[in-house]
C-alpha cells in the first residue's frame, strides 16, 4: 500500500462525493506537535461512506496535506508512506511507497531506511500529521543560580534567567518514533516537554558557561539571543537532533537576575569605573564639601557650632581635598591636551593619523587644522572663526590628501573628486 498524487482537476469541488473518504489533519494550534487524521465533514449528507470501519482507510481515499505538515500513513503501527509536500494524495493498495520528501530531501529517506519501517498488518491503518512549523513560546526558568565568570569584572558571578524558547522538528520520522507517546491521538508540546525542559536547562547552563569562556560580558547575555541559540543547538545536538529529530530554533531571555553577592560585586566595580574618570572624581569631591556645609547649617547645636566643626575638619582634611582636586584637574588637563591632537571618526573611534584605524575612512577636512587664506587665522571648522570665510580646501576620498575645492582630480592619486 502507498499513496499517489491526486490530480487536482479530478477532485472538483466535492471530494466527499467522489471518494470514499477524505482525510485531513485534526485542528492544530501553534503548540501542537502531532495530530491524527480525521474525516472531512463526516456527518455531511453527501458523504456516501456511512459504514466505514475504524482503523481501515478505504482504497481510493484522499489524504490532504497542508503547508508545514508532514503526513504519515501507517498500517499495523508501521509507517508505510509519507509526504511533506502540500497537496492531495490517493491511497492505492497496489502501489509501492512513493515517499514525497518535500523540503526534507535525503534526510527523511535515510531515517526511513534506518528505522526499517514497513510491513503491512491488515485493518489497522491510520494517518498522522507532524507540525513542522516553529513551535514557539515554551517557557523556561532556572531554579538555582548559574555560575558565570566575567572577565570584565574579574569575578565569579551567579545569575538566574527566565524566558521562552522555540523548537523546530527537523526529522519528523525520528520525532514520531522517539518523542510521541504510542496510541496518542493528539500531542501538545506541553504534554511532553518536562523531560526536554530538564535537558534544555542542563544545556543552558553549559551554553552560558561557554559564553563566559568566550569573553561575553554578563550584562550582554540578554542581547545575545541568537548566539545563545547556537550554543544550545550545539549542546543538544546528540540528544535532540540526532536522537529525536528536533532542534532549538530560537531563545529569548526576558529577565536576568543576580544573587546578592553578585549584585554587590557589580555595583562595587561600576562605582570604581566611574571614579576612575577625573571629572566624576572632582564632582564627588566638590559634592562632599557641599554636603558637609549643608549639614553644618542644620546642626542642632547651632549653625555657628556646625561651621566651626566644618572649619576644623577642613583644616584637618583640607590638604587631602586640595591635593585630590589638584590631581583631578591635572588629569583632566592632560586628557584634554591628548584629545586635542586626535579626531573622532564617524564610526566613533578616535585617531591621530590621517585615516581611521578602525574603518579606514580619511580624516574629514573640517577636523584638520587649516589656515584661512583671507585673514591668516588657523581653524578646524568649515568656516573661519575670525572672518567667516569658507575653507577652500577639501580632502581626496581615496588618499586623504588636501586639495583645492575647485579641483576635479586629486594631484596625488588621480582620483576623481
N, C-alpha and C positions, 0 to 999 in steps of 0.2 A: 504494500500500500504506500502511496505517496500523494503528492499534490502537483497539480499542473496549473499554470497561469490561465485564468479565465478571460476570454475576450470581453472587453467592456461593452461592445456593441451588442453582444448576445444577451446581456443582462437586462437591458431595457430599464424600465422604471419600477418593475415589480418582481424583485428577486424571490419573494415568498411564493409567487405564483409559478415560477419556472423551476425552482429547485425544492428538493425535499426539506432541506434545512439551510438556513443562513446563519452563520455564527460570527459573533464579534466579541471583543473584549468586554467584560463587565466594567462598570464605572471605575475609573482610575482617578485618584487625587494626585497632588504633587508629591505625596509621600508614599504612594502605593508602589511597591516593587514587583508584585506579581498578582495577576488576576486570572480567573478561569474564563473560558469562552462560554458565552450564553447565546441562546437563540434570539434572533432579531424578531420582535413582535410575536412572541409565542402564542398570544391569545387573539391575534388578528383573525378575522373571519375568513380572509383569503388564504391563510396558511393551511395547506392541504395535509401537512404531516401531523395529524392529530394523535397517532398511536405509536409515536416513536419510542423506542426503548432507551432508557437511560444507560449511558455507557457505550452506546453504539452510534457512530456517526455514519449516516447512510452514504453509500456510494453515490457520487454526483453532487453531494452537498457543497455549499460555497462557504469559504472562510474568508473573512475580511481582515485585512491588516492595515492599520493606520500609521501615520508618522510617529516615530520614536517608540515603536512597538516591535518586539521580537516574538514571533509566534512559533509555538512548538506543537506538533501533532504527535500524540503518544498513543501507544497500543500496548496493553499489558504492563503499563508503567515504564515502557521503553520509548525513548524518543525515536521516531521513525522518519520524521521530516521536519523541516522548519523553514521560516522565511523572515528576513529582516527588511524586505522591500515592500513598501506600501502597495496595496492592490487587492484584487480578488483572486482566490485560488479554488480550484475544484478538486475535491477528494476523488482519487482514482485508485480503486482497489488493485488494478493491474499494473500500475506504474511503479518504477523504482523511485527512491528518494531523489528529489530534484535539487534540494539544498540551495535556496536563494539566499546568498550571503549578504547582499546589500553592502553597506559600508564596512562590514566586519572582515571582508576579504578572506585571506587564508587562515586567520587565527581560529575562526569557528570550525573550519574543516579539520584542522589539526586536533582540536578538542573533541570533535565528533568521533574521529578515528581513535584517539587515545582512550576515551571513556567507553568505546565499543558499544554504543547504543545500537539497538536493532533487535530483530526478532519479534514475532507477532504472536500475541495471545488473543484469541477471538473475544469479542464482546466486552472489551474494557478499554474503550477509546475515549480520549479527552483532548481538549485544546487548552493550552496555557499561553499567557502573554507576559513577557518581562518588560518592564518600563525602562527604556534606555535614555530617558531624559535625565537631566541633572536632578538628583534628589536633594532638596535644599532644607535649610533651617533645622538641622539636627543639633540640639543644644549640648553643650559640654561645660564642665567646670571642675577645677582642681580642688579636691578636698584638703590636701596637705600642701604646704608651700614647696615650690620647686627651687632648688639652689641654682644660682646664676652668678658666675664670676665675671665681673665687669672690669675690663682693663682700664676704662676711663676713670672709674672710682677706685680701682685697685683694691677691690674688696669683694668678699663672697656675700652676695645679697640673696634674699628669698622673696619669691613672688607667687601670687595666685592669679589665675586668669580665667575668664569666662567668655563665652562667645558661641558661635554657631559654625558648623562645617557642612560641607555637601559632598556627596559621592556620585560617581557615575559607574554604571555596570558596563564593563568593557568586554566581558566574555559571558553572555547570558547562559550558555550551556553549563559552564563551570558554576556559575552563581546558582542556577536551578538545582544542580546536583549537590552542592555543598552547603548552601545557605538557606534554602527553602525547606520548611518542615514538610514531611510527607503527608499526603492527603489533605493539604490545606487548599481551600477554595480561593482565598484572597489573603495577601500578606502585606502589611504596612511596615515601614522601616522601624516604627516604634515597637512593633511586635518582636523584633529580633535584634534590636540594637544594643541590648545590655552587655552581651559578651564583646561586641565590637567596640562599644564605648570604653570598656576597660582596656582593650588593646590600643585604642586611639589615645587614651590618656598616658599609657606607658610610652607610646611612640612620641607623644607630645613632649614628655619630659626629656627623651633622648634628643629630639629635634631642637628644643630650647637650649639644651647643653651644647649642641653642635653650633648654634648661633653664637653662643658665648665664646666657644673656641675660635670662631671666625671673626671675633672682634666687634660684633654688633652691640652698640650700647643698649643697656636695658630699657632706657626711655624710648628707644626707636623700635622695640619689638612690635608694638601695636600697629605701626605703619608698614611693617614688613610682612603683610598677609600672604602675598604671592610667594615670597621666599620661604615662609613657614610651610606653605602647602607643598612646595618642592621637597623640603626636608622631610616632611611627613610621608610623602609618597615613597621616598627612598627607604625610610624606616619601616614602612608597612608593605613593601614590595612583595616579600616572601609570603607573609600571612594573608594579605588581602588580594593582591593582583594575581600572583601565581597559583594560589590555592583556591580562591573564591571568585576570581574574575571581576573584582571591583576595585576602584581606586579613589583616592582623595581628589576632589575637583577643586575645592577652594576652602579657605579657613578665614573666618572673620572674628577677630578678638574685640569684644565690646568693652571690656574693662580689665585693667591690671591693678592689683593692689599689692602692697609690700607689708611685711611684718614690721613690728615697731622698731626693732633694732636696725633694719634696713632703712627705714624712714630717717632715723637719727643720723646714720652714716651719710645718706644722700644729702640731707639738709646741711650737715657739717661741711661736706665737700663743696656744696654750692655756695655757702657763705664764704668759704675760703677762696673760691674762684672769684667772687665779687670783690672781696677785699684785696685781691691781687691787682685790681685796677686802681692806680693812684688817685684818679678823680673820685672814685667811690670812697676810698680811704679818707681823703681830705673832707668829703662831705660828712663822713661818720665822725671825724674829729671835731669839726665845727658844730655838728649836731649835738655831740656830747657836751660841749661847752654851753650851748644854748639851753639844753635841758637842765644843766646844773644851775644856771642863772634863774631859769623859770621856777625850779624847785625852791631856790632860796627866797624868791619873792613870796611864796606861800608858806614859808616856815612858821610853825605855830609859836615859836619864841619871838617872833617879830622879824620883819624884813631886814632890819639892821643887823640883828644877830646872824641871820642867814647869810647876808652878804659878807659879813666878817668871816664866816666859815668858808665861803667861796674864796675869799681873798687868801685865807691861809692855805686852802687846798691848791689854789693857783700858784702860790709861792712854792709849795712843795712839788707839784707836778708840772709847773709851768715850763721847766726845762724840757721835760719829756714831750709835752704838747707842741712846744715850739719846734723842737727837733723833728717830730713826726710830720708837722705841717711843712717844714722846710724840705724834708725828704720827698714828700708827696709833690710839692711844687717843682722841685728839681727834676723828678722823674717825668712829670707831665711836659716840662720844657724840652727834655731830651727826646721824648716821643714826638713832640710837635716838630722839632728840628729834623728828626728822622723821616717823618711823613712828608716834610716839605720837599724832599728830594725824590719822592715817589709819586706815581699817578695810579688812579684806580680805573681798571678796565670795566667795560660794560658787563663782564661775567662776574665781577665782584673781587677779583684778585688785584692786589697792589703790586706794582712793579717799579723797577728803576731804569730798565733799558728802554729801547725804542719799540719793543714788541712785548706782548703779554706772554709771560712764561706758562700760563695755563691753557690759553686758547689760540695764541699766535697772532691776535689782532694787533695792528700797528697802533702806536700811541696817537690819540687824537690831537689834531693841531691845536685845539683850544687848550689842551693840558700842557703843551710845551711852551716855554718862555719865548717871546718874540719881541723885537724892537719896532716900535711904531716909526714908520718912515716919515711921518709928518712932524711929530714933536720929539721923537727920540726916547720916549718913556718905555720901560720894559713891562710887558703884560703877559698874562696867561689865558685870558678870556678871548672871545671872538672880536671884541671891540676894545679900543684903547681906553684905559680908565681916566686918562688926562684930557684927551681932546675928542674922544668918541669915534675916531677913525676905525674903519673895519680892517681886520687883519688881511693883508693882501696875499698871504701865503697859505698853501694847503699841503696836505700830505698825500703822497702816492699810495694808493691802497695795496699795491703789490710789494713795494720795498720800504715804504715808510719815509722816504726822503722828502724834505720840504721843497716844494716847487711853487712857482708863481701861480696865482689864482687864474691867470689868463692862459696858461699853458694847456695844450691839448694832449701832449705826450710827456712822460717823465724822462728827463735828460739822463737819469741814472740807469733805468732798466728798460726804457722804451715803452712801458705800459701805457695803455690809453687811459686818460683821466676823465 
